[in-house]
Amino acid sequence: MAMAGNEAGTRLAALLERRQQLTDQLKEEPYDTILYLRRAAVYADLAYPDLAVGDAYRALLLTDELSDESFEYHELTYKAMGAYVNPDTNGELPDVLQGVAPAEIESEISQMLKSAETPGDDAGDDDDDDGNVGADYATCEKLAFVATIRCYQILALNLLLCGCLRSAHKFCERGLAADGSNKALLQTKSHIDTAARKRLRLAANGSYSQADLPDRGLVRREVYPWNTYEPDRVSAASLAFLNEQLAEAAPKCEVRATELPVLTEQGQDEDSTANTATCWQLGVFAKEPIAPGEAVLREYSLLTANNRHKDAACDACGSEIEIRAPTAKEKKHGRGEVQDVNDIVSCPMCDVVFCDADCHDRAQEAYHPAVCETDVDSIAKDPEDARDADDALYVLLLARLLAMSTHQECHPLEVKEVKYIWGDFVPPATNAKGSASGADLSLSASSPAVAAMAAAGGIPPAAWSLPFSFEANIATPLHIVEKMDLDVFEGLAEWDVWVLNTLYSKFRGTASARKSRRDGRPDVAAVHPLWCLANHDCDPNVTWEWGGRMVLWAKKERVQLAEDKAAGRVRPGGIAAGEEILNHYCDVDLPVQLRREWASGSLGGACMCQRCRNEAALEEKTT
């Protein structure tokens, strides 16, 4: 057993090293289709199907670029593919393309490779006198065709492993349209059919349409082994920086390190804290007494999103803009969302509006020039299905963060609004053990583990908790980058899928939302980095209100627990000096099971606060 563990560890280390080598190569050759496919294969072996999908999709985009001389990256893509067309290959296809195409096509390409000449910088001009494409270009096209099939294989299988059956089906059908006899695609199609009928509760021969299939899955939520951007949050330097930021927003509070229980799928040791795993995180503590009803924190954030295309809202802070002057009461309390029409400021270069000059100036300094006069503002707006409203807001928060990163010329994970946020991740080893492949991380369409997962309905492992879809995590973010007139290939280090997943993890656990007065759907969201430092507890001592500015208020009365109800007592609010500020991210009046279901989706595990532990233990004893 120890030997097997050592072998697995050695293999894992080798795969991570190979992944880093390919990543370094992609920095030098960002238009190399083969490098993306190689890294996608490594990600698949590491049990990161979502990251494999991201690389395979970029590779697919590059094969499209090579097919049309009018496309923006055609010459760069052709030059990169041309590096694999030379006599030194001895007629062998690149490793990641071997065994993909029918034997007769591989044989044809092998002969072309043996006789090919390496294309130079001007290889795109190698037409003969009759206007026919030269032999080297024809070889590149043949390689691109095989690469396209490989892209579809990786996309279909790995989207299935993420639980995104509709997208998996779509790419599988596209692959079979190009090569209807491809064994790997036919096997994957069979797995998708099995999973679809299980999920849709159909008979073995029951029919379904692609539109019937679910397309929201789950993937690993963790600090990736190669992520070097996460700071030591409990270091003296981090605490000093955060307390400097907090001093103005919450003068009676300070940030400290605090030991918290590790979130798990179902909770652990409900009636005891003796064996509960813990970790060190950040928390907010009162430096002096705070009276019931007193404001604890007031915070402004530019990391906001609005999914209504035509509704008037401040682009910077998300405040609703109504064409009327505020009442005297609204002005006095400063807590309303109505802005004075005379204060409204428009960007002189585009039609974006801000509630006042301060918001306009902050936006110009932090993010707006990166998206000004682009069409980014129309993406993910006005979702038709109410179920898509939440996903649209997360996508738009990502768009805002990418604009901030681009304008401030820093990596997305170093933007101060998200740098110190913890996304409630679990260690990579925990996620790997929960993968469909078990100890052997590699997967293929013929793997028994894949067949077993398909038979179970294509549901990802229980340890995976980050919501994922092809559109929200792959396609739309790349579309946003393109709309910002940025190179989606050359900027791989900034917009790699693992970076986007890390950002989504931080958003999912910390973003607050406001529901529309019109239809009750969430239409505005924001991330307030200081507010979210206050840890969640289902027995909070503060409550909050967001309307352009986030405000934390000390509760006037605490939650009435079961023992309080039995005794007929009310616990007073207020916060003592030294007491931790306990926030709430969900409706604390819900029963424990519903609260924990919410926490699993947003925080990545069952809530482990003392109230949840007590109530869960009581339920267990009475059932």
Legacy VTK file of the C-alpha trace (Angstrom):
# vtk DataFile Version 3.0
C-alpha trace
ASCII
DATASET POLYDATA
POINTS 623 float
0.000 0.000 0.000
2.831 2.394 0.874
4.543 1.540 -2.403
1.340 2.294 -4.330
1.045 5.615 -2.534
4.637 6.503 -3.389
4.079 5.615 -7.036
0.938 7.755 -7.169
2.788 10.665 -5.573
5.664 10.331 -8.040
3.249 10.241 -10.953
1.381 13.262 -9.660
4.621 15.220 -9.286
5.633 14.265 -12.829
2.290 15.422 -14.217
2.501 18.749 -12.378
6.027 19.258 -13.688
4.860 18.461 -17.222
1.985 20.895 -16.828
4.419 23.649 -15.823
6.701 22.898 -18.777
3.802 23.180 -21.204
2.584 26.364 -19.531
6.039 27.913 -19.926
6.100 26.864 -23.577
2.685 28.418 -24.168
4.008 31.736 -22.889
6.509 31.613 -25.763
4.153 30.047 -28.346
0.593 31.102 -27.451
-0.810 30.147 -30.882
0.433 26.537 -30.827
-2.553 24.211 -31.127
-0.518 21.120 -30.220
0.748 22.631 -26.954
-2.815 23.355 -25.838
-3.864 19.799 -26.645
-0.883 18.386 -24.790
-1.675 20.441 -21.709
-5.351 19.477 -21.974
-4.305 15.826 -21.863
-2.194 16.489 -18.761
-5.117 18.274 -17.084
-7.329 15.278 -17.878
-4.744 12.973 -16.291
-4.679 15.251 -13.227
-8.498 14.965 -12.910
-9.150 18.600 -13.828
-11.721 18.042 -16.615
-12.777 21.697 -16.639
-9.209 22.872 -17.273
-8.869 20.253 -20.019
-12.018 21.714 -21.599
-10.537 25.221 -21.492
-7.363 24.202 -23.320
-9.201 22.030 -25.853
-11.536 24.913 -26.662
-8.631 27.298 -27.228
-7.064 24.670 -29.481
-10.341 24.383 -31.382
-10.425 28.141 -31.898
-6.894 27.989 -33.298
-7.811 25.254 -35.777
-10.551 27.599 -37.020
-7.988 30.387 -37.355
-5.739 28.193 -39.491
-8.587 27.301 -41.846
-9.250 30.849 -43.061
-6.606 33.315 -44.256
-8.843 36.265 -43.397
-8.903 35.420 -39.676
-6.901 37.576 -37.280
-4.506 34.921 -36.001
-4.243 32.850 -39.194
-0.575 33.499 -39.957
0.520 33.063 -36.344
-1.409 29.812 -36.037
-0.080 28.504 -39.350
3.488 29.340 -38.368
3.070 27.499 -35.038
1.594 24.414 -36.749
4.346 24.581 -39.360
6.912 23.803 -36.676
5.544 20.236 -36.664
5.854 19.896 -40.459
9.437 18.897 -41.204
11.454 15.812 -42.209
12.847 15.462 -38.663
9.507 13.992 -37.526
10.275 10.773 -39.457
6.678 10.838 -40.552
5.263 10.657 -37.009
2.329 12.801 -36.019
2.634 14.818 -32.786
2.070 12.474 -29.853
-1.261 13.979 -28.842
-2.665 13.366 -32.375
-1.549 9.762 -32.756
-4.375 7.245 -33.002
-7.010 9.952 -33.431
-7.725 9.755 -37.180
-8.403 6.627 -39.270
-5.279 4.673 -40.207
-5.450 5.691 -43.877
-5.461 9.401 -42.968
-2.565 8.972 -40.531
-0.645 7.132 -43.266
-1.336 9.929 -45.734
-0.150 12.589 -43.278
2.919 10.502 -42.444
3.952 10.487 -46.097
3.346 14.234 -46.331
5.491 14.840 -43.245
8.364 12.803 -44.636
8.472 14.908 -47.801
7.564 18.261 -46.255
9.760 21.304 -45.915
9.688 23.401 -42.779
7.658 26.557 -43.489
9.409 29.845 -42.784
8.037 33.181 -41.668
6.633 33.755 -45.163
5.193 30.250 -45.499
1.730 31.608 -45.921
2.722 32.741 -49.416
3.732 29.331 -50.756
1.145 29.124 -53.551
2.390 27.834 -56.890
1.848 29.553 -60.214
-1.609 28.010 -60.577
-2.720 29.377 -57.197
-2.718 25.952 -55.544
-1.722 25.666 -51.891
1.805 24.338 -51.393
2.525 20.920 -49.892
3.544 22.298 -46.472
0.351 24.273 -46.117
-1.679 21.232 -47.125
0.114 19.207 -44.427
-0.715 21.860 -41.832
-4.352 21.690 -42.869
-4.328 17.893 -42.512
-2.795 18.170 -39.052
-5.362 20.815 -38.140
-8.167 18.452 -39.192
-6.853 15.708 -36.901
-6.346 18.297 -34.124
-9.985 19.325 -34.520
-11.146 15.752 -33.944
-8.876 15.553 -30.879
-10.421 18.780 -29.574
-13.901 17.320 -29.888
-12.823 14.122 -28.117
-11.425 16.059 -25.154
-14.323 18.517 -25.010
-17.073 15.893 -25.131
-15.538 13.507 -22.588
-14.431 16.118 -20.082
-17.660 18.108 -20.226
-19.431 14.844 -19.446
-17.146 14.421 -16.413
-18.079 17.942 -15.270
-21.773 17.037 -15.512
-22.449 19.445 -18.415
-24.370 16.959 -20.543
-25.819 19.402 -23.080
-22.456 20.895 -24.021
-20.865 17.428 -24.026
-23.567 16.225 -26.420
-23.114 19.280 -28.658
-19.369 18.841 -29.089
-19.690 15.080 -29.485
-22.177 15.566 -32.328
-19.872 18.081 -33.994
-16.981 15.647 -33.763
-19.021 12.803 -35.236
-20.131 15.075 -38.069
-16.437 15.443 -38.956
-15.514 11.784 -38.367
-18.554 9.566 -37.962
-16.543 6.400 -37.302
-14.325 7.771 -34.532
-14.312 5.125 -31.790
-13.542 7.473 -28.885
-16.359 9.836 -29.862
-18.789 6.954 -30.349
-17.913 5.618 -26.886
-18.359 9.063 -25.355
-21.688 9.425 -27.169
-22.808 6.130 -25.614
-21.794 7.392 -22.153
-23.669 10.665 -22.708
-26.783 8.736 -23.763
-26.558 6.567 -20.649
-26.089 9.574 -18.358
-28.863 11.524 -20.090
-31.446 8.768 -19.714
-30.505 8.322 -16.067
-30.762 12.049 -15.328
-33.993 12.462 -17.307
-35.426 9.210 -15.878
-36.046 7.703 -19.302
-36.223 4.086 -20.353
-33.128 2.514 -21.901
-34.443 3.279 -25.385
-36.117 6.564 -24.451
-35.508 9.539 -26.734
-34.489 13.041 -25.739
-33.369 16.276 -27.391
-30.165 18.161 -26.713
-32.193 21.016 -25.206
-33.558 18.634 -22.543
-30.119 17.972 -21.080
-28.779 19.700 -17.952
-25.770 21.922 -18.575
-24.722 23.037 -15.109
-22.083 20.880 -13.507
-19.584 20.950 -10.661
-15.782 20.994 -10.628
-12.959 21.067 -8.122
-12.824 24.120 -5.879
-9.343 24.532 -4.473
-6.122 26.494 -4.344
-4.410 24.945 -7.340
-0.931 23.528 -6.644
0.640 26.034 -9.071
-1.252 29.089 -7.766
1.424 31.485 -6.466
-0.898 34.479 -6.115
-2.604 33.607 -2.839
-1.051 35.678 -0.032
-0.356 34.488 3.487
-3.534 36.022 4.878
-2.557 35.677 8.510
0.918 37.178 8.162
1.768 40.410 9.970
2.078 42.241 6.646
-1.352 41.083 5.440
-3.024 41.999 8.727
-1.388 45.432 8.711
-2.602 46.128 5.161
-6.152 44.972 5.876
-6.400 46.899 9.131
-5.253 50.026 7.321
-8.115 49.481 4.845
-10.584 48.714 7.647
-9.725 51.750 9.774
-11.914 54.104 7.747
-14.763 51.681 7.005
-15.057 50.203 10.513
-13.127 52.332 13.043
-14.251 50.249 16.029
-13.031 46.972 14.516
-9.849 45.157 13.563
-8.878 42.145 11.466
-7.353 39.193 13.292
-6.440 35.593 12.519
-9.015 33.145 13.818
-9.296 29.359 13.885
-12.361 28.031 12.054
-13.749 24.532 11.442
-13.068 23.095 7.987
-16.227 22.855 5.896
-17.175 19.346 4.830
-19.919 17.908 2.675
-22.229 16.899 5.533
-20.581 18.353 8.633
-18.676 16.256 11.136
-18.835 15.377 14.821
-22.067 17.317 15.266
-22.240 17.002 19.036
-18.535 17.498 19.749
-15.781 19.900 18.775
-12.963 17.636 19.943
-12.274 15.966 16.594
-13.241 18.772 14.234
-10.602 19.732 11.654
-9.773 23.439 11.728
-7.877 25.991 9.674
-6.626 29.514 10.216
-8.585 32.263 8.478
-9.303 35.949 8.931
-12.059 37.463 11.029
-13.244 40.880 12.176
-13.303 41.684 15.910
-14.653 44.610 17.902
-11.939 46.765 19.523
-14.514 48.472 21.730
-18.196 47.975 22.616
-20.737 48.469 19.796
-24.307 49.311 20.796
-27.383 47.518 19.405
-28.419 49.174 16.117
-25.073 50.957 15.705
-23.350 50.918 12.317
-20.349 48.592 12.467
-19.019 49.056 8.919
-19.712 51.265 5.913
-17.994 50.166 2.717
-17.920 51.302 -0.907
-16.988 48.846 -3.691
-16.478 49.122 -7.437
-16.646 45.362 -7.905
-20.326 45.406 -8.867
-22.553 43.944 -11.584
-25.980 44.727 -13.039
-27.682 42.208 -15.346
-30.437 44.563 -16.574
-29.413 46.103 -19.888
-31.701 49.129 -20.039
-32.495 49.792 -16.382
-30.815 52.920 -15.022
-28.194 51.967 -12.453
-24.884 53.485 -11.509
-22.206 51.582 -13.397
-19.768 51.990 -10.512
-21.616 51.292 -7.260
-24.808 49.657 -8.568
-27.188 52.183 -6.998
-30.551 52.387 -8.703
-31.042 55.706 -10.473
-34.536 57.186 -10.509
-35.366 60.376 -12.304
-36.492 62.289 -9.253
-34.902 64.089 -6.369
-34.487 62.147 -3.096
-36.778 62.963 -0.200
-35.504 64.816 2.838
-35.561 61.544 4.798
-33.491 59.755 2.135
-30.957 62.573 2.148
-30.769 62.596 5.938
-30.114 58.869 6.352
-28.011 58.416 3.241
-29.212 54.821 3.053
-31.664 55.011 0.183
-30.858 53.978 -3.384
-32.521 56.952 -5.076
-30.091 59.435 -6.568
-30.710 63.104 -7.233
-31.180 63.563 -10.995
-28.988 66.657 -10.798
-26.060 64.541 -9.555
-26.080 62.036 -12.427
-22.932 62.030 -14.569
-22.479 60.298 -17.941
-19.213 59.139 -19.440
-18.397 61.634 -22.235
-17.203 58.812 -24.500
-20.057 56.296 -24.100
-23.601 56.062 -22.706
-22.645 54.620 -19.286
-24.070 56.619 -16.373
-22.908 57.152 -12.793
-24.945 58.336 -9.833
-22.566 61.215 -9.115
-19.187 62.697 -9.954
-17.455 60.698 -7.225
-18.543 57.375 -8.729
-17.560 58.619 -12.185
-14.082 59.583 -11.037
-13.542 56.345 -9.121
-14.617 54.315 -12.157
-12.280 56.185 -14.474
-9.410 55.559 -12.109
-10.108 51.877 -11.448
-11.657 50.182 -14.513
-13.827 52.105 -16.977
-11.232 53.025 -19.655
-10.705 49.286 -20.289
-14.337 48.849 -21.392
-15.272 52.349 -22.575
-16.712 52.304 -26.123
-16.677 48.509 -26.226
-19.705 46.245 -26.394
-18.919 44.450 -23.131
-21.918 46.111 -21.470
-24.346 44.011 -23.546
-22.939 40.619 -22.491
-24.981 38.462 -20.076
-27.668 41.116 -19.704
-31.416 40.476 -19.381
-31.304 36.663 -19.035
-34.532 35.133 -20.302
-34.647 32.338 -17.742
-34.896 33.417 -14.112
-32.594 30.517 -13.208
-29.836 32.165 -15.252
-29.975 35.461 -13.325
-27.448 34.374 -10.673
-25.004 32.973 -13.228
-25.248 36.175 -15.265
-24.293 38.262 -12.234
-21.234 36.110 -11.524
-20.160 36.440 -15.169
-20.587 40.210 -14.969
-18.593 40.391 -11.731
-15.858 38.532 -13.596
-16.085 41.028 -16.455
-15.698 43.941 -14.026
-12.714 42.282 -12.343
-11.022 41.677 -15.721
-11.575 45.344 -16.616
-10.014 46.398 -13.294
-7.071 44.076 -13.861
-6.510 45.285 -17.424
-6.717 48.983 -16.599
-4.562 48.651 -13.474
-2.065 46.449 -15.360
-1.947 43.690 -12.750
-2.837 40.013 -12.654
-6.562 39.432 -11.900
-5.737 37.594 -8.658
-3.710 40.569 -7.429
-6.522 43.126 -7.692
-6.926 44.287 -4.097
-10.695 43.768 -4.100
-10.175 39.977 -4.330
-6.576 39.325 -3.320
-7.301 38.652 0.364
-10.616 36.853 -0.118
-10.623 33.153 0.710
-12.955 31.011 -1.380
-13.424 28.193 1.171
-11.457 25.627 -0.790
-10.389 22.105 0.109
-6.922 20.603 -0.460
-6.224 19.267 -3.990
-5.637 15.764 -2.591
-9.199 15.671 -1.226
-10.657 16.583 -4.612
-8.431 14.123 -6.442
-9.621 11.272 -4.204
-13.169 12.208 -5.080
-12.539 12.046 -8.824
-14.207 9.462 -11.000
-10.866 7.800 -11.640
-9.871 7.168 -8.035
-6.164 6.705 -7.353
-5.330 6.424 -11.071
-6.041 9.935 -12.276
-6.048 9.267 -16.033
-9.380 8.868 -17.808
-10.449 7.833 -21.309
-13.686 7.146 -23.125
-13.093 3.417 -22.563
-12.409 3.762 -18.825
-14.676 1.693 -16.534
-14.730 4.677 -14.153
-16.276 6.853 -16.867
-18.835 4.168 -17.673
-19.754 3.928 -13.977
-20.117 7.693 -13.704
-22.341 7.779 -16.792
-24.505 4.979 -15.371
-24.963 7.112 -12.238
-26.261 10.023 -14.326
-23.047 11.889 -15.072
-23.027 13.509 -11.629
-19.570 14.759 -10.534
-17.980 13.570 -7.258
-19.557 14.909 -4.076
-16.309 16.640 -3.070
-16.516 18.955 -6.100
-18.483 22.073 -5.197
-17.715 24.877 -7.685
-20.639 25.412 -10.092
-19.444 25.132 -13.690
-20.818 25.486 -17.201
-19.135 25.745 -20.576
-20.789 29.084 -21.318
-20.151 30.792 -17.964
-16.648 29.471 -17.277
-15.154 29.123 -20.775
-16.967 30.693 -23.729
-18.372 33.914 -22.263
-15.173 34.994 -20.432
-13.202 34.595 -23.679
-15.910 36.563 -25.476
-15.544 39.338 -22.893
-11.781 39.454 -23.414
-12.263 39.635 -27.188
-14.769 42.487 -26.788
-12.112 44.352 -24.807
-9.860 44.083 -27.901
-7.407 41.838 -26.066
-5.621 38.744 -27.351
-7.223 35.677 -25.726
-4.174 33.537 -26.575
-1.275 35.827 -25.738
-2.923 36.766 -22.443
-3.285 33.133 -21.321
-1.514 33.756 -17.988
-4.134 36.352 -17.029
-7.244 34.555 -18.347
-6.455 30.891 -17.931
-9.449 28.846 -16.777
-7.891 28.079 -13.396
-7.591 31.844 -12.785
-11.253 32.363 -13.687
-12.304 29.414 -11.509
-10.391 30.878 -8.565
-12.181 34.192 -9.042
-15.556 32.466 -9.288
-14.754 30.601 -6.068
-14.115 33.899 -4.311
-17.269 35.483 -5.749
-19.486 32.516 -4.924
-18.638 32.681 -1.251
-18.731 36.451 -0.782
-20.903 38.287 -3.319
-24.098 39.923 -2.072
-27.080 40.558 -4.346
-30.089 42.819 -4.520
-33.411 41.630 -5.901
-35.385 43.650 -8.424
-38.464 45.423 -7.138
-40.122 44.555 -10.444
-39.936 40.753 -10.515
-37.980 39.660 -7.439
-35.062 38.296 -9.480
-31.503 39.211 -8.432
-30.362 41.982 -10.750
-27.415 43.670 -8.988
-24.507 42.051 -7.160
-21.302 43.230 -5.526
-18.238 41.995 -3.716
-17.291 44.067 -0.677
-13.852 42.790 0.381
-13.936 44.156 3.935
-17.549 43.171 4.627
-16.830 39.580 3.616
-13.936 39.328 6.091
-16.615 39.012 8.786
-17.212 35.273 8.985
-20.599 33.669 8.460
-22.524 32.295 11.430
-26.147 31.218 11.638
-26.338 33.049 14.990
-25.022 36.430 13.756
-24.544 39.529 15.860
-24.811 41.860 12.850
-27.120 42.283 9.891
-26.520 44.178 6.679
-28.027 46.487 4.114
-26.656 47.221 0.678
-27.707 50.185 -1.417
-24.670 51.613 -3.165
-22.782 51.360 0.121
-22.586 48.228 2.227
-23.564 48.830 5.847
-23.216 46.355 8.720
-25.451 47.061 11.719
-25.210 45.514 15.158
-28.375 43.457 15.619
-30.830 44.783 18.146
-31.898 41.232 19.013
-30.077 37.944 18.388
-31.635 34.922 16.678
-34.127 33.162 18.946
-32.663 29.673 19.301
-34.671 26.612 20.303
-33.678 26.971 23.956
-34.630 30.677 23.876
-38.051 29.859 22.472
-38.546 27.183 25.116
-37.611 29.632 27.882
-39.572 32.508 26.317
-36.563 34.834 26.376
-35.123 37.323 23.943
-31.365 37.731 23.683
-30.330 41.373 23.354
-28.044 42.567 20.586
-24.892 44.631 20.764
-21.252 43.539 20.562
-18.737 43.503 23.396
-15.101 44.555 23.046
-13.030 41.591 21.812
-16.078 39.775 20.422
-15.944 38.530 16.809
-18.241 40.172 14.266
-20.459 37.342 13.008
-22.097 38.059 9.660
-24.765 36.050 7.825
-24.778 35.164 4.141
-28.146 33.389 4.097
-31.600 33.505 5.678
-30.851 32.423 9.251
-34.528 31.671 9.908
-34.339 28.616 7.637
-34.067 25.124 9.207
-30.563 23.716 9.504
-30.754 21.391 6.489
-31.762 24.210 4.141
-29.098 26.501 5.581
-26.472 23.819 4.992
-27.699 23.200 1.433
-27.174 26.897 0.778
-23.698 26.820 2.325
-22.686 23.833 0.227
-23.420 25.742 -2.971
-21.913 29.073 -1.935
-19.146 28.179 0.507
-18.198 24.716 -0.668
-19.322 22.696 2.347
-21.847 22.324 5.156
-21.919 25.204 7.639
-20.073 24.225 10.814
-21.172 27.023 13.140
-22.177 25.995 16.648
-25.873 26.579 15.985
-25.835 24.294 12.933
-23.891 21.624 14.807
-26.294 21.710 17.745
-29.436 21.637 15.603
-28.084 18.905 13.304
-27.105 16.778 16.303
-30.586 17.254 17.798
-32.243 16.235 14.514
-30.040 13.153 14.312
-31.002 12.075 17.827
-34.729 12.546 17.211
-34.867 10.670 13.884
LINES 1 624
623 0 1 2 3 4 5 6 7 8 9 10 11 12 13 14 15 16 17 18 19 20 21 22 23 24 25 26 27 28 29 30 31 32 33 34 35 36 37 38 39 40 41 42 43 44 45 46 47 48 49 50 51 52 53 54 55 56 57 58 59 60 61 62 63 64 65 66 67 68 69 70 71 72 73 74 75 76 77 78 79 80 81 82 83 84 85 86 87 88 89 90 91 92 93 94 95 96 97 98 99 100 101 102 103 104 105 106 107 108 109 110 111 112 113 114 115 116 117 118 119 120 121 122 123 124 125 126 127 128 129 130 131 132 133 134 135 136 137 138 139 140 141 142 143 144 145 146 147 148 149 150 151 152 153 154 155 156 157 158 159 160 161 162 163 164 165 166 167 168 169 170 171 172 173 174 175 176 177 178 179 180 181 182 183 184 185 186 187 188 189 190 191 192 193 194 195 196 197 198 199 200 201 202 203 204 205 206 207 208 209 210 211 212 213 214 215 216 217 218 219 220 221 222 223 224 225 226 227 228 229 230 231 232 233 234 235 236 237 238 239 240 241 242 243 244 245 246 247 248 249 250 251 252 253 254 255 256 257 258 259 260 261 262 263 264 265 266 267 268 269 270 271 272 273 274 275 276 277 278 279 280 281 282 283 284 285 286 287 288 289 290 291 292 293 294 295 296 297 298 299 300 301 302 303 304 305 306 307 308 309 310 311 312 313 314 315 316 317 318 319 320 321 322 323 324 325 326 327 328 329 330 331 332 333 334 335 336 337 338 339 340 341 342 343 344 345 346 347 348 349 350 351 352 353 354 355 356 357 358 359 360 361 362 363 364 365 366 367 368 369 370 371 372 373 374 375 376 377 378 379 380 381 382 383 384 385 386 387 388 389 390 391 392 393 394 395 396 397 398 399 400 401 402 403 404 405 406 407 408 409 410 411 412 413 414 415 416 417 418 419 420 421 422 423 424 425 426 427 428 429 430 431 432 433 434 435 436 437 438 439 440 441 442 443 444 445 446 447 448 449 450 451 452 453 454 455 456 457 458 459 460 461 462 463 464 465 466 467 468 469 470 471 472 473 474 475 476 477 478 479 480 481 482 483 484 485 486 487 488 489 490 491 492 493 494 495 496 497 498 499 500 501 502 503 504 505 506 507 508 509 510 511 512 513 514 515 516 517 518 519 520 521 522 523 524 525 526 527 528 529 530 531 532 533 534 535 536 537 538 539 540 541 542 543 544 545 546 547 548 549 550 551 552 553 554 555 556 557 558 559 560 561 562 563 564 565 566 567 568 569 570 571 572 573 574 575 576 577 578 579 580 581 582 583 584 585 586 587 588 589 590 591 592 593 594 595 596 597 598 599 600 601 602 603 604 605 606 607 608 609 610 611 612 613 614 615 616 617 618 619 620 621 622
